[in-house]
């Protein structure tokens, strides 16, 4: 490493490539427009410099130079370290002059740099005393906490230079969005589809040109549109290190595939691009977002602000540890890391400095990438105080709720953490936050396989879990309903396995959740038994019908619509292979299931009463009612396994009442239900009956029921949907 003040000669004639920026405005006019005379004032280490933009964190491109701004509460000095692209040894070390510091902020404009030819890091000096939380070490090179691009993992699964460290890149944010607009779909109208960017198209059966990339995902937009999806939730796309815990087990290379170990919060994962994007990082992702929006599909990012890839005391020092370890992380009095994330460290989210970073980060993704929403991983951590205790009114969550830039953005909390804090239904919300409803998942899984004592609870879950989310305080759409997600069994596996089968992960099947509320229907794993397969198929359709006919916002796991399997692995976080990749050949094999889901989504979109965003019906029927074997009465006894609910509302588009009746018979015996009479000339029409053969189980245009009197006969383990009109 060069000493501070050392440098290699820089050819000035090669240092003025600023993409199109220099064509937009020349240096003098830019300077005059700012009202500043942006000319060098000093020379440090052979570079012309002047104080930078103290209010602009990170690196900002200027015609003629780059402004670098970082801050540290406890550092004694900071140096900017410059590298030629893809080189491990620096060509210059530039100390920040003392007068280039205001408070804890260091800012410096360096002139004559070509952003395409250099990368940068910082060297931060100060006290080294781990017992007090100080880890300053000037020999360590740190990436910018506000890096918009990070080197080191440009090609998935490979390190560009094995002996090299992460470095930051300067990004030219000059993407032209034109007249592109965010869809701004109301929460109650969303059909969320959770997917992994790489796993969605990596399998050779995907048929895309660039499998496993943002570009490959873009090629699948017509498929998502055909299915009826209007919101995708992307598992982490922040820069992460898939090679962090790379290992081999029985000849298979295991990576940190899911990506829940962020290296940089502001930088997209360059391993998800089809080609290298030097200093243009994010272009492929921005094109993807624009294409989604053009097709009326919103983009929600799964964000991880609860921990970082720096781990515990034995983890690497990448950025935050070296800048201000005891500011960015929750530490015990003796300097050890609190581990409410289960990943070694916990981000100190309610320290003002960290609050500021998170808010600036989300604003950046909304303004530069036009993101429509965020799902916050282990969001309960965002509500913990600096000592780890839960707060009643966490300032960060409140600030996010009221931030003007984020005003139209969906905020979705995973309302628990690995420290035992479970806040489903009680997450601090300010009538702004929605939640992944883990209670919906657990209760519906149990009930649909025939467990007792859940009938009344399940009726509440179908109604939007108003017992958890009081509409007066939480609004009508706080519940994000799901039965499966990335974490756990796929829907196919939920009804194919009693036990997890995570042997391929290399931990002796000790990892992953043990309580899955699953049922194999009589045989563990794949079977040729026709009756078992027919039952499994029906249970899958039962779950999908209930999910898409419940109030709240439904979320589907990618591949569930065509029977994707992980072969019983409920924790494939390390499986970058066929276990996790969607096999698109299954789509051809299970076309009837795909069309079933497609029609269910269309049914939901057609009936506003299901989406809970309507005025009261004119016919006088209540907006929601519970039923059972008897109309208007749901037997509260533990043995009740037959539940029906009725939703009503006003269909303003067609100027008529909208009435939907959903009946679940989770019993292994048939049931006869007394269905409520409709007023006037309204009659019940059959829309869905999962007991019927595939292709006949859902009807595009509901038909008048052929029933004797007010009775509905249901076969064992089936779901029926009726439309009143």
Residue pairs with C-beta under 8 A, 6 or more apart in sequence:
1 81
1 89
1 90
1 93
1 139
1 141
2 89
2 90
2 91
2 92
2 93
3 93
4 45
4 79
4 93
4 94
4 95
5 44
5 45
5 93
5 95
6 45
6 92
6 93
7 45
7 46
7 47
7 91
7 92
7 93
8 91
8 92
10 91
10 112
12 112
14 114
14 117
15 112
15 113
15 114
15 117
16 22
16 64
16 112
16 114
17 114
17 115
17 116
17 117
18 61
18 63
18 114
18 115
18 172
19 172
19 174
19 279
20 174
21 61
21 63
21 172
21 174
22 63
25 33
25 63
26 63
27 38
27 63
27 64
30 38
30 62
30 63
31 37
31 38
31 39
38 50
38 62
38 64
38 65
38 109
39 50
40 48
40 49
40 50
40 111
41 49
41 50
41 51
42 48
42 49
42 50
42 97
43 49
44 94
44 95
44 97
45 92
45 93
45 94
45 95
46 92
47 92
47 94
47 110
47 111
47 112
48 110
48 111
48 112
49 94
49 97
49 100
49 108
49 109
49 110
49 111
50 108
50 109
50 111
51 99
51 100
51 107
51 108
51 109
52 60
52 67
52 68
52 69
52 100
52 107
52 108
52 109
53 60
53 67
53 69
53 107
53 109
54 69
54 102
54 105
54 107
55 69
56 67
56 69
56 107
57 69
57 70
57 71
57 145
57 146
57 357
57 360
58 68
58 69
58 70
58 144
58 145
58 146
58 147
58 148
58 266
59 66
59 67
59 68
59 69
59 120
59 144
59 146
59 147
59 148
59 168
59 170
59 171
60 66
60 67
60 69
61 115
61 170
61 171
61 172
62 109
64 111
64 112
65 109
65 110
65 111
65 112
65 113
66 109
66 110
66 113
66 115
66 170
67 107
67 108
67 109
68 80
68 107
68 108
68 109
68 110
68 120
68 144
69 105
69 106
69 107
69 108
69 146
70 78
70 105
70 106
70 107
70 122
70 144
70 145
70 146
70 323
71 103
71 104
71 105
71 106
71 323
71 353
72 78
72 104
72 106
72 124
72 126
72 323
72 324
73 104
73 324
73 327
73 353
74 126
74 127
74 134
74 136
74 324
74 326
74 327
75 124
75 125
75 126
75 136
75 323
75 324
76 125
76 126
76 127
76 136
77 95
77 96
77 124
77 125
77 126
78 95
78 96
78 106
78 122
78 123
78 124
78 125
79 93
79 94
79 95
79 96
79 122
79 123
79 124
79 125
79 138
80 93
80 94
80 95
80 96
80 108
80 110
80 120
80 122
81 90
81 92
81 93
81 94
81 120
81 121
81 122
81 123
81 141
82 90
82 91
82 92
82 93
82 94
82 113
82 118
82 119
82 120
83 89
83 90
83 91
83 118
83 119
83 120
83 121
83 167
84 91
84 117
84 118
84 119
85 116
85 117
85 118
85 119
85 278
86 119
86 151
86 160
86 161
87 119
88 161
88 163
88 164
88 165
90 121
91 118
93 123
94 108
94 110
96 106
96 107
96 108
97 108
100 106
100 107
100 108
101 107
115 169
115 170
115 172
115 279
116 278
116 279
118 170
119 151
119 167
119 168
119 169
120 144
120 167
120 168
120 169
120 170
121 141
121 142
121 143
121 144
121 165
121 166
121 167
121 168
122 141
122 142
122 143
122 144
122 322
122 323
123 138
123 139
123 140
123 141
123 142
124 136
124 137
124 138
124 140
124 142
124 322
124 323
125 136
125 138
126 134
126 136
127 134
127 136
128 134
128 135
128 136
128 137
129 335
130 313
130 335
131 334
131 335
132 326
132 335
133 325
133 326
133 329
133 331
133 335
134 325
134 326
135 317
135 321
135 322
135 325
136 322
137 317
137 322
140 317
140 322
141 165
141 167
142 317
142 318
142 319
142 322
142 323
143 150
143 166
143 167
143 168
143 263
143 264
143 318
143 319
144 168
144 319
145 264
145 265
145 319
145 320
145 323
145 357
146 266
146 357
146 360
147 168
147 169
147 264
147 266
147 267
147 319
148 169
148 170
148 171
148 173
148 266
148 267
148 281
148 282
148 364
149 168
149 169
149 170
149 171
149 239
149 267
149 268
149 270
149 279
149 281
149 282
150 166
150 167
150 168
150 169
150 239
150 263
150 264
150 267
150 270
151 160
151 166
151 167
151 168
151 169
152 159
152 160
152 164
152 165
152 166
152 167
152 241
153 159
153 160
153 239
153 241
153 242
153 243
153 269
153 270
153 271
154 160
154 270
154 271
154 273
154 276
155 271
156 198
156 212
156 242
156 271
156 272
157 242
157 243
157 253
157 255
157 271
157 576
158 243
159 243
166 263
166 318
166 319
169 278
169 279
169 281
170 279
171 279
171 280
171 281
171 282
172 279
172 280
173 282
173 368
175 282
175 283
175 286
175 368
177 286
177 290
177 370
180 290
180 293
180 294
180 370
181 293
182 293
182 298
182 370
182 372
182 408
183 230
183 293
183 296
183 297
183 298
183 372
184 372
184 408
185 230
185 231
185 296
185 298
186 477
186 613
187 410
187 434
187 477
187 553
188 476
188 477
188 553
188 611
188 612
188 613
189 230
189 605
189 611
189 613
190 230
190 231
190 298
190 410
190 553
190 554
191 228
191 229
191 230
191 231
191 548
191 554
191 556
191 601
191 604
191 605
192 229
192 231
192 232
192 233
192 300
192 480
192 553
192 554
192 555
192 556
193 224
193 227
193 229
193 231
193 232
193 233
193 555
193 556
193 558
194 232
194 233
194 235
194 302
194 482
194 485
194 486
194 555
194 556
194 557
194 558
195 217
195 232
195 233
195 234
195 235
195 558
196 234
196 235
196 257
196 258
196 486
196 558
196 580
197 212
197 213
197 214
197 217
197 234
197 235
197 237
197 269
197 272
198 212
198 213
198 257
198 271
198 272
198 576
198 581
199 212
199 257
199 558
199 580
199 581
199 582
200 206
200 216
200 217
200 220
200 558
200 582
201 208
201 211
201 212
201 213
201 216
201 217
201 219
201 220
201 582
202 211
202 212
202 216
202 576
202 581
203 211
203 578
203 581
203 582
203 583
203 584
204 211
205 583
205 584
205 585
206 216
206 220
206 582
206 584
207 584
208 215
208 216
208 219
208 220
209 215
209 216
209 219
209 274
210 216
210 219
210 274
212 272
213 272
213 273
213 274
213 284
214 272
214 273
214 274
214 284
214 285
214 287
214 288
215 273
215 274
215 284
215 287
215 288
216 274
217 288
218 287
218 288
218 291
221 291
221 292
221 295
221 297
222 295
224 232
224 295
224 297
225 295
225 296
225 297
226 598
227 561
227 594
227 597
227 598
227 601
228 598
228 601
228 602
228 605
229 297
229 556
229 601
230 296
230 297
230 298
231 297
231 298
231 299
231 300
231 372
231 373
232 292
232 297
232 298
232 299
232 300
233 300
233 301
233 302
233 375
233 555
234 299
234 300
234 301
234 302
235 258
235 259
235 302
235 486
236 258
236 259
236 260
236 262
236 269
236 301
236 302
236 303
236 304
236 377
237 259
237 268
237 269
237 272
237 285
237 301
238 259
238 262
238 263
238 264
238 265
238 266
238 267
238 268
238 269
238 303
238 304
239 262
239 263
239 264
239 267
239 268
239 269
239 270
240 256
240 259
240 260
240 261
240 262
240 263
240 269
240 309
241 256
241 261
241 263
241 309
242 255
242 256
242 257
242 259
242 271
242 576
243 255
243 256
244 256
244 261
244 309
245 254
245 256
245 574
246 253
246 254
246 255
246 256
247 253
247 254
247 506
248 254
249 504
249 505
249 506
250 504
250 506
252 504
252 577
253 576
254 505
254 506
254 574
254 575
254 576
255 574
255 576
256 573
256 574
257 572
257 573
257 574
257 575
257 576
257 580
258 486
258 573
259 269
260 304
260 343
260 377
260 573
261 304
261 307
261 308
261 309
261 343
262 304
262 307
262 308
262 309
263 308
263 309
263 318
263 319
264 319
265 303
265 305
265 357
265 358
265 361
266 361
266 364
267 281
268 281
268 282
268 285
270 276
270 277
270 281
272 284
272 285
273 281
273 284
273 285
274 284
275 284
277 283
277 284
282 368
282 369
285 369
286 368
286 369
286 370
288 299
289 299
289 369
289 370
289 371
290 370
292 298
292 299
293 299
293 370
298 372
298 373
298 410
299 370
299 371
299 372
299 373
300 371
300 372
300 373
300 374
300 375
300 410
300 412
301 365
301 371
301 373
301 374
301 375
302 374
302 375
302 377
303 362
303 374
303 375
303 376
303 377
304 377
304 378
305 347
305 349
305 358
305 376
305 377
305 381
305 382
306 340
306 341
306 343
306 346
306 347
306 349
306 377
306 378
306 379
306 381
306 382
306 417
307 341
307 343
307 344
307 345
307 346
307 347
307 378
307 381
308 318
308 319
308 320
308 328
308 345
308 347
309 315
309 316
309 318
310 316
310 317
310 318
310 319
310 320
310 321
310 344
310 345
311 343
311 344
311 345
312 336
312 337
312 339
312 344
312 345
313 336
313 337
315 344
315 345
320 328
320 329
321 328
321 329
324 353
325 331
326 335
327 348
327 351
327 353
327 354
328 347
328 348
328 351
328 353
328 354
329 337
329 338
329 345
329 346
329 347
329 348
330 337
330 338
330 340
330 345
330 346
330 347
330 348
330 384
330 386
330 387
330 388
331 337
331 338
332 338
337 344
337 345
337 346
338 345
338 346
338 388
338 419
339 345
339 346
339 418
339 419
340 346
340 378
340 381
340 384
340 388
340 417
340 418
340 419
340 421
341 347
341 378
341 381
341 417
341 418
341 419
342 418
343 418
346 381
346 384
346 388
346 419
347 354
347 381
348 354
348 386
349 355
349 358
349 381
349 382
349 384
349 394
349 396
350 382
350 383
350 384
350 385
350 386
350 391
350 394
350 395
350 396
351 386
354 396
355 395
355 396
355 399
358 396
358 400
359 396
359 399
359 400
359 403
362 374
362 400
362 403
362 405
362 406
362 409
363 403
363 405
363 406
365 371
365 374
366 405
366 406
366 409
367 405
371 409
372 409
372 410
373 409
373 410
373 411
373 412
374 409
374 410
374 411
374 412
375 412
375 413
375 414
375 436
376 382
376 411
376 412
376 413
376 414
377 414
378 414
378 416
378 417
378 418
379 413
379 414
379 415
379 417
379 427
380 390
380 413
380 414
380 415
380 416
380 417
380 419
380 421
380 422
380 423
380 427
381 417
381 419
381 421
382 394
382 396
382 397
382 413
383 390
383 391
383 394
383 396
383 397
383 421
383 423
383 427
383 428
384 390
384 391
384 394
384 417
384 419
384 421
385 391
388 419
390 421
391 428
392 428
393 428
394 428
397 428
397 429
397 430
397 433
398 428
398 430
400 406
400 411
400 432
401 411
401 429
401 430
401 432
401 433
402 430
402 432
410 434
411 432
411 433
411 434
412 433
412 434
412 435
412 436
412 480
413 423
413 427
413 433
413 434
413 435
413 436
414 435
414 436
415 422
415 423
415 424
415 425
415 426
415 427
415 435
415 436
415 438
416 422
416 423
416 424
416 438
422 438
424 435
424 436
424 437
424 438
424 439
424 468
425 435
425 439
425 465
425 467
425 468
425 469
427 433
427 435
429 473
429 474
429 478
431 473
431 474
431 475
433 478
434 477
434 478
434 479
434 480
434 553
435 469
435 478
435 479
435 480
436 480
436 482
436 485
436 555
437 461
437 465
437 468
437 479
437 480
437 481
437 482
437 552
439 461
439 465
439 468
440 461
440 465
440 479
440 481
440 482
440 483
440 550
440 552
441 482
441 483
441 484
441 485
442 517
443 454
443 457
443 458
443 461
444 458
444 461
444 483
444 543
444 546
444 547
445 483
445 494
445 516
445 517
445 518
446 454
446 517
447 454
447 455
447 457
447 458
447 641
447 643
447 664
447 666
448 539
448 542
448 543
448 546
448 664
448 666
449 495
449 517
449 518
449 519
449 539
449 666
450 519
450 641
450 666
450 667
450 668
450 717
451 517
452 638
452 639
452 640
452 641
453 638
455 628
455 634
455 635
455 636
455 640
455 641
455 642
455 643
456 626
456 634
456 636
457 467
458 643
458 664
459 626
459 634
459 643
459 645
460 466
460 467
460 468
461 481
461 550
462 546
462 549
462 550
462 551
462 643
462 645
462 662
463 550
463 551
463 624
463 645
464 471
464 476
464 477
464 478
464 479
464 550
464 551
464 552
464 612
465 478
465 479
465 552
468 478
468 479
469 475
469 478
469 479
476 551
476 612
476 613
477 552
477 553
477 612
477 613
478 552
479 551
479 552
479 553
480 552
480 553
480 554
480 555
481 547
481 550
481 552
481 553
481 554
481 555
482 547
482 554
482 555
482 556
482 557
483 491
483 494
483 543
483 547
484 490
484 491
484 494
484 557
484 560
485 555
485 557
486 557
487 513
487 570
487 571
488 513
488 516
488 570
488 571
489 497
489 500
489 516
489 518
489 566
489 568
489 570
490 557
490 559
490 560
490 564
490 565
490 566
491 540
491 543
491 544
491 557
491 560
491 563
492 536
492 540
492 560
492 563
492 564
492 565
493 518
493 565
493 566
493 567
493 568
493 570
494 516
494 518
494 519
494 540
494 543
495 518
495 519
495 520
495 521
495 535
495 536
495 539
495 540
496 520
496 521
496 524
496 525
496 526
496 536
496 565
496 568
497 516
497 518
497 520
497 524
497 525
497 568
498 518
498 519
498 520
498 524
499 524
499 568
500 509
500 512
500 513
500 514
500 516
500 568
500 569
500 570
500 571
501 509
501 525
501 567
501 568
501 569
502 509
502 511
502 512
502 568
502 569
502 570
502 571
502 572
503 509
504 569
504 575
504 579
505 511
505 512
505 569
505 571
505 572
505 573
505 574
505 575
506 574
511 571
512 569
512 570
512 571
513 570
513 571
516 570
519 539
521 532
521 535
521 536
521 539
522 529
522 532
522 535
523 529
523 532
525 567
525 568
527 533
535 717
537 593
537 694
538 690
538 691
538 717
538 718
539 717
540 560
540 563
540 593
541 593
541 596
541 690
541 697
541 719
542 664
542 690
542 717
542 718
542 719
544 560
544 561
544 596
544 597
544 600
545 600
545 662
545 688
545 690
545 719
545 721
546 662
546 664
546 719
547 554
547 556
548 554
548 597
548 600
548 601
548 603
548 604
548 610
549 600
549 603
549 604
549 610
549 660
549 662
549 688
549 721
550 610
551 610
551 611
551 612
551 624
551 647
552 612
554 604
556 597
558 564
558 582
559 582
559 586
560 597
561 593
561 594
561 597
561 598
562 586
562 587
562 589
562 590
562 591
562 593
562 594
563 586
563 589
563 590
563 593
564 582
564 583
564 586
565 586
566 572
566 575
566 579
566 580
567 579
569 575
569 579
572 579
572 580
587 594
592 694
592 695
593 694
595 695
596 694
596 697
596 698
599 698
599 700
600 688
600 698
603 610
603 687
603 688
603 698
603 721
604 610
604 611
607 647
607 651
607 658
607 660
607 723
608 614
608 649
608 650
608 651
608 652
608 653
608 658
609 617
609 623
609 647
609 648
609 649
609 651
609 658
609 659
609 660
610 647
610 660
612 647
612 649
614 623
614 649
614 650
614 651
614 652
614 658
615 649
615 650
615 652
616 623
616 648
616 649
616 650
617 623
617 648
617 649
617 650
617 657
617 658
617 659
618 650
618 657
619 648
619 657
619 659
619 678
619 679
619 680
619 682
620 679
621 646
621 648
621 657
621 659
621 676
621 679
622 646
622 648
623 647
623 648
623 649
624 645
624 646
624 647
624 648
625 632
625 645
625 646
625 676
626 634
626 643
626 644
626 645
627 633
627 634
627 643
627 644
627 645
627 646
627 661
627 663
627 673
627 675
627 676
628 634
628 635
628 640
628 642
628 643
628 644
628 673
629 635
629 642
629 671
629 672
629 673
629 674
630 674
631 673
631 674
631 675
631 676
631 677
631 710
632 676
634 640
634 643
634 644
641 665
641 666
641 667
642 663
642 664
642 665
642 666
642 667
642 671
642 673
642 714
643 663
643 664
643 666
644 661
644 662
644 663
644 664
644 673
644 675
645 661
645 662
646 659
646 660
646 661
646 662
646 676
647 658
647 659
647 660
647 661
647 662
648 657
648 658
648 659
648 660
649 657
649 658
650 656
650 657
650 658
651 657
651 658
656 725
657 682
657 724
659 678
659 682
659 723
659 724
659 725
660 721
660 722
660 723
660 724
661 675
661 676
661 684
661 721
661 722
661 723
661 724
662 719
662 720
662 721
662 722
663 673
663 675
663 712
663 714
663 719
663 720
663 721
663 722
664 719
665 671
665 714
665 715
665 716
665 717
665 718
665 719
666 717
667 716
667 717
668 716
668 717
669 716
670 713
670 714
670 715
670 716
671 713
671 714
672 711
672 712
672 713
672 714
673 711
673 712
673 713
673 714
674 710
674 711
674 712
675 684
675 710
675 711
675 712
675 722
676 710
677 710
678 684
678 724
682 724
682 725
683 704
683 705
683 724
683 725
684 704
684 705
684 707
684 722
684 723
684 724
685 702
685 703
685 704
685 705
685 722
685 723
685 724
685 725
686 699
686 702
686 703
686 704
686 705
686 720
686 721
686 722
686 723
687 698
687 699
687 702
687 721
687 722
687 723
688 697
688 698
688 699
688 719
688 720
688 721
689 697
689 718
689 719
689 720
689 721
690 697
690 718
690 719
690 720
691 697
691 714
691 715
691 718
702 722
702 723
702 725
705 712
705 722
712 720
712 722
714 720
